[in-house]
């Protein structure tokens, strides 16, 4: 059993989810409430990872983070090392790859808050930040939870992007899904079976947790 | 000149009429201004523009010298930057917060103890004791509206806007809250602009009434006066009421109240408490007219009043008679009855008012 790979997968999924909370929430709030004419462009951009093959996304991330691109060069100067084939590079790719799985449920949940409550909040003197933390977030927690679990589970199971950007460095970028691929390549079906079963178990447990939590009513 | 609120703005809709509002409100003392009109007349649009929830296409809005909105310079303060409270028709309470949580929501930057004190004071003022920890879903409609009112008042804004706050309630809750509103408005010195299409509400709560029709304010005055003397026939039509007269309560017995209206005495049925003064509303259909035959008509105690006809106004199959019987009274009679009696201006007649056609509204 490759526990290092599983631990790495969980760490990646956790970090990705954390970053998605910080990046995805403001983006989702903007998508839910903005009336800009070019909003559909942003919506399409956010949804793109759903339809693109992971290899395509991985390829562009690899190019963008590589030393040949200005962005990659800047990152290299900032972090002191190249990003591809490191955990940080993998994290950036994962965040992009799982973005729609967080932003879409967040945004749908925010948008479903009764607009008259938002008006009541504004007429009570509350600015957008207070409205978000005191009103929108508590009222859309079920959708937010769904987004969190979906991005966690989705990151746990990603393969193509990891392979393109992360490669197969044990302890740094060799996640559980890569390990399974490796084990099959070396005809170690028993090990591959154990890792697969474990991944199924963890993902299933996460989803069961979400769906049962959604039934809990926080207020009447 | 910077005192009070002044506004003059226009809000246009792609399909439908333009809404224009031009008026000023004094803000230094407690006063209730009623924005009255039939549905679709643009009352709510005016209220939303004042709150900043809607943007006028043209014009301005100033509050005590501070510009809240000026379409020419594209200045438009968002609602949270305007010192106001807004009560929605159905409360719009925050469902995840308790009654106390809803009341405290507008308060910011106060120490915990001070917040608690203000919330408690509001709970007492509005009779919400014991309900502080309930969520909106566990409150009755009337209780919810009380919380909504408290939420609008708690930070003592410069102006409180109310959009038909009693319409969604059932009759007993509506009357109870209406009585409490007049008390609360007097206790807190905050000017109120109240949108309604309910005559009783306008008469009981309003110090002043803006009558709105076809997207414009058509008349401005004390509610009883606007109801009694509409400026145009179209307004009279919209107001749909005969006579409103302020009367003094002389006494009551067995569910009948004895009143002095002008120089005439009236008997009217009423249940529940009344103050010293009431508005007596008399439907024109409830007033019958006959030629005066007996000289002792004045002595009759049962709403039989000697009256002089001051005007006749044909209205299809009916004639609206304007009478003077110690106070101005309006009667609605059929054309043939009018011809039968050969009524003309200046005649003296006997006006008989059915007691059940008189509706009493307490004066605050």
Interface residues (C-beta under 8 A of the other chain):
Chain A: X114 X116 X117 X119 X120 X121 X122 X123 X124 X125 X126 X127 X130 X134 X135 X138 X139 X218 X219 X220
Chain B: X51 X52 X53 X78 X79 X80 X83 X84 X85 X86 X88 X92 X93 X94 X95 X96 X105 X106 X108 X135 X137 X138 X151 X152 X155 X161
